[in-house]
Amino acid sequence: MSGHNKWSTIKHKKGAADAKRSKVFTKILKEVTIASRMGGSDITGNPRLRTAVEKARAANVPKDNMERAIKKGAGELDGVTFEEVVYEGYGPGGGALIIEAVTDNINRTVAEIRHMLGKHNGNLGKSGTVSWKFDRKGVIMVDKSVMDEDAFLELVLELGAEDLKTDEESLYVIETAVADLFTITETLREKGFEIDTSEIQMIPKTTTRLTGRDAEVAWRLYELLDDHDDVQNVWHDFEIDEEEFENIINS
């Protein structure tokens, strides 16, 4: 099993399938607020905010909630101040982890994440501990049914994409330079393609193969981190055999 693409797809589907609705709303609205604060409240001039708003719409977040989150980020409303934080460390078997969070209490969040890692044979490191093991890329996901793979590959390469892969489900996974993500996404939309996901991801340069108990504990840790209210994204370099992975998630 490819650690990154398989798990990122599972996470994407998991969010729609089994996460509590209120928790999904909370995470998305935090991202809307941060995006508005960092790049302004104008969606047309703020690609990050546009992506966050589209994700909110896809999750059926009420329009009023989105508008309040945008205004909070822009300083037009009083409210809790959120901060972006990134934690790096290791999980079971030496697998690398990058944890992106948005929090109103950094001390609380770091203590809770450190506790989770400690309970699952992992540890929190300093900034730069594992980030060198990853490439920061734009990732766009589109349903495979839109076009033959060879033709779609030719199209996205002409648009400036770096690579096209497929997941084990039903999606094309387009990799781009971060600077090109918004332009390529918008061009595909203009050509009539429905975008499933468009976001920045941390893609591991190599993977750490996990087996047995390490594999099981790593997956449990991933689930706990992903379910944490403050955690927005969990990137990892774990690789688990397909059959073993299926046994873990079905146990």
C-alpha positions as CSV (number, residue, x, y, z in Angstrom):
1,M,0.0,0.0,0.0
2,S,1.3,3.4,-0.9
3,G,1.2,5.3,2.4
4,H,0.5,8.7,1.1
5,N,-2.0,8.4,-1.7
6,K,-4.0,5.5,-0.2
7,W,-4.3,7.2,3.2
8,S,-5.0,10.7,1.9
9,T,-7.9,9.2,-0.1
10,I,-9.1,7.3,2.9
11,K,-9.0,10.4,4.9
12,H,-10.9,12.3,2.3
13,K,-13.7,9.7,2.2
14,K,-13.6,9.2,5.9
15,G,-14.4,12.9,6.5
16,A,-17.6,12.6,4.5
17,A,-18.5,9.1,5.8
18,D,-18.0,8.8,9.5
19,A,-16.8,12.1,11.1
20,K,-19.2,13.8,13.3
21,R,-20.9,16.7,11.4
22,S,-20.2,19.3,14.1
23,K,-16.5,18.3,14.2
24,V,-16.2,18.6,10.4
25,F,-17.9,22.0,10.5
26,T,-15.5,23.2,13.2
27,K,-12.4,22.2,11.4
28,I,-13.5,23.7,8.1
29,L,-14.6,26.9,9.6
30,K,-11.2,27.3,11.4
31,E,-9.5,27.0,8.0
32,V,-11.9,29.6,6.5
33,T,-11.0,32.0,9.4
34,I,-7.3,31.5,9.0
35,A,-7.5,31.8,5.2
36,S,-9.4,35.1,5.5
37,R,-7.0,36.4,8.1
38,M,-3.9,35.5,6.0
39,G,-5.1,36.6,2.6
40,G,-8.1,38.8,3.0
41,S,-11.8,38.3,2.7
42,D,-12.1,38.6,-1.1
43,I,-12.5,35.0,-2.4
44,T,-11.5,36.0,-5.9
45,G,-8.1,37.3,-4.8
46,N,-7.5,34.6,-2.1
47,P,-7.1,31.1,-3.5
48,R,-6.7,29.6,-0.1
49,L,-10.0,31.1,1.1
50,R,-11.7,30.0,-2.1
51,T,-10.6,26.4,-1.5
52,A,-11.7,26.5,2.1
53,V,-15.1,27.9,1.1
54,E,-15.6,25.3,-1.5
55,K,-14.8,22.6,1.0
56,A,-17.3,24.2,3.4
57,R,-20.0,24.2,0.7
58,A,-19.3,20.5,-0.2
59,A,-19.8,19.6,3.5
60,N,-23.0,21.6,3.6
61,V,-21.7,24.1,6.1
62,P,-24.4,26.8,6.5
63,K,-23.8,30.0,4.6
64,D,-24.2,32.2,7.7
65,N,-21.5,30.2,9.5
66,M,-19.1,30.7,6.6
67,E,-19.7,34.4,6.3
68,R,-19.1,34.8,10.1
69,A,-15.9,32.9,9.8
70,I,-14.7,35.0,7.0
71,K,-15.5,38.2,8.9
72,K,-13.8,37.0,12.0
73,G,-10.6,36.3,10.0
74,A,-10.7,39.7,8.4
75,G,-11.1,41.3,11.8
76,E,-14.7,42.5,11.1
77,L,-16.1,40.6,14.1
78,D,-14.9,39.9,17.6
79,G,-14.2,36.3,18.4
80,V,-11.6,33.7,19.3
81,T,-8.2,34.2,17.7
82,F,-6.8,31.1,16.0
83,E,-3.2,30.3,15.3
84,E,-1.7,27.9,12.8
85,V,0.9,25.5,14.2
86,V,2.9,22.7,12.7
87,Y,4.3,19.8,14.7
88,E,6.9,17.3,13.5
89,G,7.8,14.0,15.1
90,Y,7.9,10.2,14.8
91,G,5.4,7.5,15.2
92,P,5.7,3.7,15.7
93,G,8.6,2.1,13.8
94,G,10.2,5.4,13.1
95,G,7.6,6.7,10.7
96,A,7.7,10.4,10.1
97,L,4.7,12.7,11.0
98,I,3.8,16.3,10.2
99,I,0.7,17.5,12.1
100,E,-0.9,20.8,11.0
101,A,-3.2,22.3,13.6
102,V,-5.3,25.4,14.1
103,T,-5.8,26.3,17.8
104,D,-6.9,29.0,20.2
105,N,-4.6,27.5,22.9
106,I,-1.2,26.4,21.7
107,N,-0.1,25.1,25.1
108,R,-3.2,22.8,25.3
109,T,-2.8,21.5,21.8
110,V,0.9,20.7,22.0
111,A,0.4,18.9,25.3
112,E,-2.4,16.8,23.9
113,I,-0.5,15.9,20.8
114,R,2.6,15.0,22.7
115,H,0.5,12.8,25.0
116,M,-1.0,11.0,22.0
117,L,2.4,10.4,20.4
118,G,3.8,9.2,23.7
119,K,1.0,6.7,24.3
120,H,1.6,5.2,20.7
121,N,5.3,4.7,20.7
122,G,6.1,8.1,19.1
123,N,7.6,11.4,20.1
124,L,7.4,15.0,19.2
125,G,10.5,16.7,17.6
126,K,11.6,20.2,16.9
127,S,10.8,22.1,13.8
128,G,12.6,20.6,10.8
129,T,12.9,17.2,12.4
130,V,11.1,15.4,9.5
131,S,9.9,18.1,7.1
132,W,13.0,17.5,4.9
133,K,11.5,14.0,4.1
134,F,8.5,15.6,2.4
135,D,7.8,17.6,-0.7
136,R,5.2,20.3,-0.6
137,K,2.9,19.9,-3.6
138,G,-0.4,20.9,-5.0
139,V,-2.8,18.0,-5.3
140,I,-6.0,17.9,-7.4
141,M,-8.3,14.9,-7.4
142,V,-10.7,14.3,-10.3
143,D,-13.0,11.4,-11.0
144,K,-11.5,8.8,-13.3
145,S,-14.6,8.6,-15.4
146,V,-14.1,12.1,-17.0
147,M,-11.6,10.9,-19.6
148,D,-9.2,8.2,-20.7
149,E,-6.0,8.2,-18.7
150,D,-3.6,8.8,-21.5
151,A,-5.7,11.7,-22.9
152,F,-6.1,13.2,-19.4
153,L,-2.4,12.9,-18.7
154,E,-1.6,14.8,-21.9
155,L,-4.1,17.5,-21.0
156,V,-2.9,18.1,-17.4
157,L,0.8,18.1,-18.5
158,E,-0.1,20.8,-21.1
159,L,-1.6,22.8,-18.3
160,G,1.6,22.7,-16.3
161,A,1.0,19.7,-13.9
162,E,4.0,17.7,-12.8
163,D,2.5,14.2,-12.7
164,L,-0.7,12.2,-12.8
165,K,-1.3,9.2,-10.7
166,T,-4.4,7.1,-9.8
167,D,-5.5,5.9,-6.4
168,E,-7.0,2.5,-5.6
169,E,-10.5,3.8,-5.8
170,S,-11.8,6.0,-8.6
171,L,-9.8,9.2,-8.7
172,Y,-7.0,10.7,-10.8
173,V,-4.5,12.4,-8.6
174,I,-2.8,15.4,-10.2
175,E,0.4,16.7,-8.7
176,T,1.5,20.3,-9.3
177,A,3.9,22.9,-8.0
178,V,2.2,24.8,-5.1
179,A,2.3,28.1,-7.2
180,D,0.4,26.4,-10.0
181,L,-2.3,24.7,-8.0
182,F,-4.9,27.5,-8.2
183,T,-4.4,28.2,-11.9
184,I,-4.6,24.6,-13.0
185,T,-7.6,24.0,-10.8
186,E,-9.5,26.9,-12.3
187,T,-8.5,25.9,-15.9
188,L,-9.9,22.4,-15.3
189,R,-13.1,23.9,-14.0
190,E,-13.4,26.2,-17.0
191,K,-13.0,23.1,-19.2
192,G,-16.0,21.5,-17.4
193,F,-14.2,19.1,-15.0
194,E,-15.7,18.7,-11.6
195,I,-12.9,19.0,-9.0
196,D,-13.2,16.5,-6.1
197,T,-10.3,18.0,-4.1
198,S,-7.8,20.8,-4.6
199,E,-5.3,21.4,-1.8
200,I,-1.7,21.6,-0.7
201,Q,-0.3,18.3,0.6
202,M,3.0,17.1,2.1
203,I,4.1,14.1,0.0
204,P,6.9,11.8,1.4
205,K,10.0,11.4,-0.7
206,T,10.4,7.8,0.5
207,T,8.2,5.6,2.7
208,T,8.8,3.8,6.0
209,R,7.4,0.2,5.8
210,L,5.5,-0.8,8.9
211,T,4.4,-4.3,9.9
212,G,2.7,-6.2,12.7
213,R,2.2,-4.2,15.9
214,D,3.9,-1.1,14.6
215,A,1.5,-0.9,11.7
216,E,-1.6,-1.3,13.9
217,V,-0.4,1.3,16.4
218,A,0.5,3.7,13.7
219,W,-3.0,3.5,12.2
220,R,-4.7,4.0,15.6
221,L,-2.5,7.0,16.2
222,Y,-3.4,8.4,12.8
223,E,-7.1,8.0,13.6
224,L,-6.8,9.7,16.9
225,L,-4.8,12.7,15.5
226,D,-7.2,13.1,12.6
227,D,-10.1,13.1,15.0
228,H,-8.6,15.8,17.2
229,D,-10.6,19.0,17.1
230,D,-7.5,21.2,16.5
231,V,-5.8,19.0,13.9
232,Q,-6.4,20.0,10.3
233,N,-4.0,17.6,8.5
234,V,-1.8,14.7,9.3
235,W,1.0,13.9,6.8
236,H,3.1,10.7,7.2
237,D,5.5,8.4,5.4
238,F,4.0,5.2,6.6
239,E,3.7,2.3,4.2
240,I,1.6,-0.8,5.2
241,D,1.0,-3.9,3.1
242,E,-2.5,-3.9,1.6
243,E,-3.7,-7.1,3.1
244,E,-2.3,-6.1,6.5
245,F,-3.9,-2.7,6.3
246,E,-7.3,-4.2,5.5
247,N,-7.0,-6.5,8.5
248,I,-6.2,-3.5,10.8
249,I,-9.2,-1.3,9.7
250,N,-11.6,-4.3,9.9
251,S,-10.5,-5.4,13.3
